[in-house]
Each structure stands twice: as C-alpha cells, then as structure tokens.
Amino acid sequence: NRIENNYCGVKLLNGSNVSMVGNRDAADIFDTQLIKDNTTHQVYATEFSFPWYIKFNAIIDDVNTVPLVQYDRPNELRFIKVNIADNFWGIGFYAATDLYVQNGVFKHLPMWEPLNPYYPYPLDLLYKEASDAFAAENYTEAKTAYISIIEDYPESEYAEAAMKELLRLESFVAGDYNSLKDFYRTNTTIVANETLAKLGDFLANLCDVKMENWADAIDWYEAKITNATSDQERVFAEIDLGHTYFLMENSGSKAMVTGTMVQHKYKSVSIYNSNRDSLLTQFPDDRVNEALKTDLRALQSGTLLSNYPNPFSGTTQVWYKTECESHVAIIIFDMTGKVVSHLGEGLKEQGMHKAEFVNNGLSAGIYFYSLVIDGIRTDSKKMNIMR
C-alpha cells in the first residue's frame, strides 16, 4: 500500500487487532508499504489498538512537526516498551521527537532498510504458527497455541493480540463464550498483569454481547462511562453502548432492556452514526471536517485557530502558525485576567503547530488563551470548559 497525502495516515481505535507488514525483500522504499507525507501522524493508535506486528514499512515525513507514530495509553497503566523495530524511518529521523507513546517508550532498533537481510525472532514464528493453524481451520490447535503465548509471554506485544484472536476464534471452536469470559477474568497470568487484566475485562464484556446478555453488557458500558479514567475510554464506551442497543433490537431475543443512560439509545442508524462521528472528533488529529482543514489553510502567521473541540471538558487542541523560528508560549487566563495555566512550547520552527491543553482541575466556565511569540502577545481566543 501507499498511504500518503491524507489528513491522517493510519488510525487505529477501540481495541483494533491489526498487523502492518511491508515487503521484507523490497529493493527500495517504493517496493514496500509506504506511509508518508500525511498532514498529521503517519500512524496513530489508542489503547489496545497498536499493531501487534509492525515491520518492513517505510514511515516517512521529514518536515512534519508532530510524531510519525503516536500511541495514546492511559496514564494509570504501567510503563511499557512497544516494539516497532525493523521499519525504515527516512532521512532526518530523530526518535526523541518523531515517536511518542504515553507512559512508555518505543523500541525502534534495529532499523530496517530495503535489501538488508532479516532474521525473524522465535516469538514471531510461534505467533505465525498459531495464525497459520487458524487459517488452516485447525481451530483447537490454534486456541491452544494462543493460550500458550498469553501464559508464556504475557509481557510481549503478542499476548494482547492472542487474547483478541481468542474471541474471534471461539465461534469456530465451541461457541462457549461463557467459558471464554471466565478465562479472561480469572486466568492467573492475565489477572497478574494489569494491562492484560484491563483488556480481559473489555473482552469479557464482548462475550456478554456475543451471548446476548444485554443487561450485563449495558451495565458494563454505563459503569465504564461513569468511571472512565480517560476521554478515550469514555468515548468508546458511549459509542459501543449505542451499538449494543442496535444489536439487541435486531437480535432474535427481541429483549427490551434499557439502562439508565437512555440518551445512548438512538432512534435511527443515521442519528447514531452522526453522534459517533462527533465523538470521534475528540481524538487528536481526526479528520474533523472540511471546515477545519479550510481554516488551517487560511491561518495567518502569528494567529490562533479557535481551539477544538470547544466547549470541552478534558483535552482540546490549540493550533497556531509561526512566520519564522520563534520562542512560543500559550497562556490561559480566567475572566479576571489571572493566569491559570502556561504552555511553554519552546523554540518552534516556521509553520503550523498544534498544542494540547489538558484541563487539570479548572472549573467550568469561560477562559481566554493568548499566543505569545518571542515575548509578544500576537493573538487571543476564548475557550469554554464544561463540567
């Protein structure tokens, strides 16, 4: 594939189970999977969605000011290492700024280049054997292999992928989603690993959806919305809750279960889709709409674009443009003029930039923010923080 000149290159959300594999025997970068020159991130993933296997890709953007690859994970999960070795990153690649994983680091070495030999790791081969057994319809063998990977290599990127594959595999084995649900929530290896335990809880709820245990599934999503520890967790739970209602209404059981958050039970698919798309705009670098892109193209040097989303409760994006290399700060102040937050952007090169403002405890209300370039305030805008 050639994925280039889009707003965002590859975006993976809500527990996706994806591999990104180029051509190991490529003669040059145009002979493998090429992801380049997209406006925002070349690869962006949310929690439990990062590719479990990402190799032999050419991921390039020598002039972009945002990371080539970003993995957004909640802060409460433990520090991790994410393996993205054996990819080509182009000229001028600098790992400290071109890669970003929240609460973790990327293992990007060794780097791969076309025509260089590659020797697979033993665990790569083990996971391939499990996937080959699945493809060959040797379902029991595949299930045993996936469970072995989870229990023997819980710290590897393959453990999460194997857990997700078990859900897909179960319909070909025995369709015993109740036992699989129990496995996700009680297996000692999964329970002992906080990352796998959180994923297991998510997958166990999908088992309830598969079994049409609508009341349990709806309760789970509502609890997740109420107690969400991050915006992405809340957004995905709201989207999935609405989808679960549609599954229930079109199921053979015709159950009439309704939770307490009836606002997520939509009258039509079109209304649900519209709400889903609106919720997804809360993620960094989403293709929010044509109007935003038009506004960004029209943005003048030394000026701010109105923050997006606005109003907001957790995080908002602040776009600005510099005419030349400059020292930049963004100052947030309340209605009385008191400074309540300060984003020191530091030295920025000429061009378009985006800052992320995270509301850490500010009360709901109207605030203002100013762009300060080389000590001079050049523009101000208004933001609205919701409860």
C-alpha positions as CSV (number, residue, x, y, z in Angstrom):
1,N,0.0,0.0,0.0
2,R,0.9,3.6,-0.5
3,I,-0.8,5.8,2.2
4,E,0.2,9.4,1.5
5,N,-1.1,12.9,1.3
6,N,-4.1,12.2,3.5
7,Y,-5.1,14.2,6.6
8,C,-4.1,11.2,8.8
9,G,-2.2,8.1,7.6
10,V,-3.3,5.1,9.6
11,K,-5.6,5.4,12.6
12,L,-6.4,2.5,14.9
13,L,-9.1,2.8,17.6
14,N,-11.0,0.9,20.3
15,G,-9.2,-2.4,20.6
16,S,-8.4,-3.0,16.9
17,N,-6.4,-6.1,16.2
18,V,-4.0,-5.1,13.3
19,S,-0.7,-6.0,11.8
20,M,1.2,-3.7,9.4
21,V,3.6,-5.7,7.3
22,G,5.5,-4.4,4.3
23,N,7.8,-6.3,1.9
24,R,10.8,-7.8,3.7
25,D,12.5,-8.3,0.3
26,A,11.9,-4.8,-1.0
27,A,14.6,-3.3,-3.3
28,D,13.7,0.3,-2.3
29,I,11.0,2.2,-0.3
30,F,8.6,2.2,-3.2
31,D,8.6,-1.6,-3.2
32,T,7.2,-1.9,0.3
33,Q,4.4,-0.4,2.3
34,L,4.9,3.3,2.2
35,I,3.2,5.7,4.7
36,K,4.4,9.3,4.1
37,D,3.6,13.0,4.0
38,N,0.2,12.8,5.7
39,T,-0.8,16.0,7.4
40,T,-0.8,14.7,10.9
41,H,0.5,11.5,12.3
42,Q,1.6,8.8,9.9
43,V,0.4,6.1,12.5
44,Y,-1.9,6.9,15.4
45,A,-3.4,4.3,17.8
46,T,-5.4,4.4,21.0
47,E,-5.3,1.9,24.0
48,F,-5.1,-1.8,23.0
49,S,-5.1,-0.8,19.3
50,F,-1.4,-0.5,18.4
51,P,-0.3,-3.0,15.7
52,W,0.9,-6.2,17.3
53,Y,3.3,-6.7,14.4
54,I,4.6,-3.7,12.5
55,K,7.7,-4.4,10.3
56,F,9.2,-3.6,6.9
57,N,7.2,-0.4,6.5
58,A,8.7,2.9,5.2
59,I,7.2,5.5,7.5
60,I,8.4,8.9,6.5
61,D,7.8,12.6,6.9
62,D,10.9,14.7,7.1
63,V,9.1,18.1,7.6
64,N,6.3,17.2,9.9
65,T,6.2,18.8,13.4
66,V,4.1,16.0,15.1
67,P,5.3,12.5,15.8
68,L,5.4,10.0,13.0
69,V,3.9,7.4,15.3
70,Q,1.9,8.0,18.4
71,Y,0.3,5.5,20.8
72,D,-2.1,7.1,23.4
73,R,-2.3,4.9,26.5
74,P,-3.9,6.0,29.8
75,N,-1.5,7.1,32.5
76,E,-2.7,4.6,35.1
77,L,-1.3,1.7,33.2
78,R,2.3,0.7,33.9
79,F,5.2,1.8,31.8
80,I,5.7,-0.4,28.7
81,K,8.1,-0.9,25.8
82,V,6.4,-1.1,22.4
83,N,8.3,-2.9,19.7
84,I,8.5,-1.1,16.3
85,A,11.9,-2.4,15.3
86,D,12.6,-3.3,11.7
87,N,11.0,-0.4,9.9
88,F,12.5,2.4,7.8
89,W,12.1,6.0,9.1
90,G,13.7,8.1,6.3
91,I,16.4,10.8,6.4
92,G,16.5,13.1,9.4
93,F,14.7,10.7,11.7
94,Y,15.1,11.6,15.4
95,A,13.4,9.1,17.7
96,A,13.0,11.5,20.6
97,T,10.6,13.8,18.7
98,D,9.4,11.5,15.9
99,L,8.0,8.8,18.2
100,Y,5.6,9.2,21.1
101,V,4.0,6.7,23.4
102,Q,2.2,7.8,26.5
103,N,3.6,6.1,29.6
104,G,6.1,4.1,27.7
105,V,8.8,4.0,25.1
106,F,9.2,2.7,21.6
107,K,11.9,0.1,20.8
108,H,12.8,1.2,17.3
109,L,16.2,-0.5,16.9
110,P,17.3,-2.2,14.8
111,M,16.0,-0.2,11.9
112,W,15.3,-2.0,8.6
113,E,16.4,-0.8,5.2
114,P,15.5,-2.3,1.8
115,L,17.9,-5.1,0.7
116,N,19.0,-5.7,4.2
117,P,18.7,-9.3,5.5
118,Y,16.2,-10.1,8.2
119,Y,16.1,-12.9,10.7
120,P,12.8,-13.5,12.4
121,Y,12.6,-13.7,16.2
122,P,11.4,-17.0,17.8
123,L,8.2,-15.5,19.1
124,D,7.4,-14.1,15.7
125,L,7.4,-17.7,14.4
126,L,5.3,-19.0,17.3
127,Y,2.6,-16.5,16.7
128,K,2.7,-17.2,12.9
129,E,2.2,-20.9,13.7
130,A,-0.9,-20.1,15.7
131,S,-2.3,-17.9,13.0
132,D,-1.5,-20.5,10.3
133,A,-3.3,-23.1,12.3
134,F,-6.3,-20.7,12.5
135,A,-6.2,-20.1,8.7
136,A,-5.9,-23.9,8.1
137,E,-9.1,-24.4,10.2
138,N,-7.2,-26.3,12.9
139,Y,-9.1,-24.4,15.4
140,T,-8.4,-26.4,18.6
141,E,-4.7,-26.3,17.8
142,A,-4.8,-22.5,17.2
143,K,-6.7,-22.0,20.5
144,T,-4.1,-24.0,22.5
145,A,-1.3,-22.0,20.8
146,Y,-2.8,-18.6,21.5
147,I,-3.3,-19.5,25.2
148,S,0.3,-20.7,25.4
149,I,1.5,-17.4,24.1
150,I,-0.6,-15.4,26.6
151,E,0.6,-17.5,29.5
152,D,4.3,-17.9,28.5
153,Y,4.9,-14.4,27.0
154,P,2.5,-12.0,28.9
155,E,4.9,-9.1,28.5
156,S,5.1,-9.4,24.7
157,E,3.0,-7.5,22.1
158,Y,1.7,-10.9,21.0
159,A,-0.2,-11.5,24.3
160,E,-2.8,-8.8,23.7
161,A,-3.2,-9.9,20.1
162,A,-3.7,-13.5,21.1
163,M,-6.4,-12.5,23.6
164,K,-8.3,-10.7,20.9
165,E,-7.9,-13.6,18.5
166,L,-9.4,-16.0,21.0
167,L,-12.7,-14.0,20.8
168,R,-12.7,-14.3,17.0
169,L,-11.7,-17.9,17.2
170,E,-14.4,-19.1,19.6
171,S,-17.2,-19.1,17.1
172,F,-15.2,-21.7,15.1
173,V,-14.4,-23.9,18.2
174,A,-17.3,-24.4,20.6
175,G,-19.1,-21.1,20.8
176,D,-18.6,-21.4,24.6
177,Y,-18.4,-17.7,25.3
178,N,-19.2,-18.2,28.9
179,S,-16.1,-20.2,29.5
180,L,-14.1,-17.7,27.5
181,K,-15.5,-14.9,29.6
182,D,-14.4,-16.7,32.7
183,F,-10.9,-17.3,31.2
184,Y,-10.5,-13.5,30.5
185,R,-11.4,-12.6,34.1
186,T,-9.8,-15.4,36.1
187,N,-6.8,-16.7,34.3
188,T,-3.9,-16.2,36.7
189,T,-1.5,-14.9,34.1
190,I,-4.0,-12.3,32.8
191,V,-5.1,-11.2,36.3
192,A,-1.4,-10.7,37.4
193,N,-0.7,-8.3,34.5
194,E,-2.7,-5.0,34.9
195,T,-2.6,-4.3,31.2
196,L,-3.9,-7.8,30.2
197,A,-6.4,-7.7,33.1
198,K,-7.9,-4.4,31.7
199,L,-8.1,-5.8,28.2
200,G,-9.5,-9.1,29.6
201,D,-12.3,-7.2,31.3
202,F,-13.2,-5.4,28.0
203,L,-13.2,-8.7,26.0
204,A,-15.2,-10.5,28.7
205,N,-17.9,-7.9,28.2
206,L,-17.8,-8.6,24.5
207,C,-18.5,-12.2,25.4
208,D,-21.7,-11.0,27.1
209,V,-22.6,-9.2,23.9
210,K,-22.0,-12.4,21.9
211,M,-24.2,-14.3,24.4
212,E,-26.9,-11.6,24.2
213,N,-26.6,-10.9,27.9
214,W,-27.8,-7.4,27.2
215,A,-28.4,-6.2,30.7
216,D,-24.9,-7.2,31.8
217,A,-23.3,-5.6,28.8
218,I,-25.3,-2.4,29.1
219,D,-24.4,-2.2,32.8
220,W,-20.7,-2.6,32.0
221,Y,-20.7,0.2,29.4
222,E,-22.6,2.5,31.7
223,A,-20.2,1.8,34.5
224,K,-17.3,2.5,32.2
225,I,-18.8,5.8,31.1
226,T,-19.4,6.9,34.7
227,N,-16.0,5.8,36.0
228,A,-13.8,6.5,32.9
229,T,-10.2,7.4,33.6
230,S,-9.6,8.9,30.2
231,D,-11.6,10.6,27.4
232,Q,-10.9,7.8,25.0
233,E,-12.3,5.2,27.5
234,R,-15.5,7.3,27.9
235,V,-15.9,7.9,24.1
236,F,-15.5,4.3,23.1
237,A,-17.9,3.2,25.8
238,E,-20.5,5.6,24.6
239,I,-20.1,4.5,21.0
240,D,-20.2,0.8,22.0
241,L,-23.2,1.3,24.2
242,G,-25.2,2.8,21.3
243,H,-24.1,-0.1,19.1
244,T,-25.1,-2.7,21.7
245,Y,-28.6,-1.2,21.7
246,F,-28.8,-1.7,17.9
247,L,-27.6,-5.3,18.2
248,M,-30.1,-6.0,20.9
249,E,-33.0,-4.6,18.9
250,N,-32.1,-6.7,15.9
251,S,-31.4,-9.9,17.8
252,G,-33.6,-12.9,17.9
253,S,-34.4,-12.5,21.5
254,K,-36.0,-9.0,21.0
255,A,-35.1,-8.1,24.5
256,M,-36.4,-4.8,25.9
257,V,-33.6,-4.0,28.2
258,T,-32.9,-0.3,28.9
259,G,-30.2,1.1,31.2
260,T,-30.1,4.5,32.9
261,M,-28.3,6.3,30.1
262,V,-31.2,6.4,27.6
263,Q,-29.5,9.2,25.7
264,H,-27.3,6.5,24.0
265,K,-30.3,4.6,22.7
266,Y,-30.8,6.2,19.2
267,K,-33.9,6.2,17.1
268,S,-32.1,5.5,13.8
269,V,-28.7,4.4,12.5
270,S,-28.2,7.8,10.9
271,I,-28.5,9.6,14.2
272,Y,-26.2,7.1,15.9
273,N,-23.6,7.5,13.1
274,S,-23.7,11.2,13.4
275,N,-23.2,11.1,17.1
276,R,-20.4,8.5,16.8
277,D,-18.6,10.7,14.2
278,S,-19.0,13.7,16.5
279,L,-17.5,11.8,19.4
280,L,-14.5,10.6,17.4
281,T,-13.5,14.2,16.6
282,Q,-12.3,14.4,20.2
283,F,-9.3,12.3,19.3
284,P,-6.1,14.0,18.3
285,D,-5.7,14.6,14.6
286,D,-9.0,13.2,13.5
287,R,-10.4,14.4,10.2
288,V,-12.9,16.5,12.0
289,N,-14.4,18.1,8.9
290,E,-13.6,20.1,5.8
291,A,-14.2,23.4,7.6
292,L,-11.3,22.7,9.9
293,K,-8.9,21.9,7.1
294,T,-10.0,25.1,5.3
295,D,-9.4,27.1,8.5
296,L,-6.0,25.6,8.9
297,R,-5.0,26.5,5.3
298,A,-6.2,30.1,5.9
299,L,-4.5,30.6,9.2
300,Q,-2.2,33.6,9.2
301,S,1.3,33.7,10.8
302,G,1.1,34.9,14.4
303,T,-2.5,33.9,14.9
304,L,-4.5,31.2,16.7
305,L,-7.3,29.0,15.4
306,S,-10.2,28.6,17.7
307,N,-9.5,25.6,20.0
308,Y,-11.1,22.3,19.0
309,P,-13.2,20.9,20.5
310,N,-14.9,23.9,22.1
311,P,-16.5,23.6,24.5
312,F,-14.6,20.7,26.1
313,S,-14.1,19.0,29.4
314,G,-10.8,17.1,29.2
315,T,-8.4,18.0,26.4
316,T,-8.6,20.5,23.5
317,Q,-6.3,21.3,20.5
318,V,-4.8,24.7,20.0
319,W,-3.5,25.4,16.5
320,Y,-1.2,28.3,15.7
321,K,1.2,29.4,13.0
322,T,4.7,31.0,13.2
323,E,6.3,33.1,10.5
324,C,9.8,32.1,11.4
325,E,11.7,30.2,14.0
326,S,10.4,31.6,17.3
327,H,10.1,31.0,21.1
328,V,6.4,30.3,21.7
329,A,4.2,30.1,24.7
330,I,0.4,29.8,25.2
331,I,-1.1,31.5,28.3
332,I,-4.5,30.6,29.6
333,F,-6.2,33.1,32.0
334,D,-9.6,33.5,33.6
335,M,-12.3,36.2,33.3
336,T,-10.4,38.3,35.8
337,G,-7.2,38.2,33.9
338,K,-5.5,35.8,36.3
339,V,-3.1,33.4,34.6
340,V,-4.3,29.8,35.3
341,S,-2.1,27.8,33.0
342,H,1.0,28.2,30.9
343,L,2.1,26.1,27.9
344,G,5.7,26.6,27.2
345,E,6.0,25.4,23.6
346,G,9.7,26.4,23.4
347,L,11.6,27.1,20.2
348,K,9.4,26.3,17.2
349,E,10.3,26.4,13.5
350,Q,8.4,28.2,10.9
351,G,5.0,26.7,10.1
352,M,1.8,25.2,11.5
353,H,1.9,23.8,15.1
354,K,-0.6,22.2,17.4
355,A,-0.6,22.3,21.2
356,E,-2.6,20.0,23.5
357,F,-4.2,21.7,26.5
358,V,-5.3,19.3,29.3
359,N,-7.8,20.6,31.8
360,N,-6.3,19.6,35.2
361,G,-8.8,20.9,37.7
362,L,-10.1,24.2,36.2
363,S,-13.7,24.8,37.0
364,A,-16.3,25.0,34.3
365,G,-16.6,28.4,32.6
366,I,-15.2,30.9,30.1
367,Y,-11.4,31.3,29.8
368,F,-9.1,33.1,27.4
369,Y,-5.8,32.0,25.8
370,S,-3.1,34.0,24.1
371,L,-0.3,33.2,21.7
372,V,3.0,34.7,22.8
373,I,5.8,34.8,20.2
374,D,9.2,36.0,21.3
375,G,7.7,37.6,24.3
376,I,5.0,39.5,22.3
377,R,1.3,38.6,22.6
378,T,0.1,38.2,19.0
379,D,-3.4,36.8,19.3
380,S,-6.1,35.7,21.8
381,K,-9.1,33.5,21.7
382,K,-11.9,32.3,24.0
383,M,-12.5,28.7,25.3
384,N,-15.4,27.2,27.2
385,I,-14.7,24.4,29.7
386,M,-17.7,22.2,30.5
387,R,-18.3,20.1,33.7
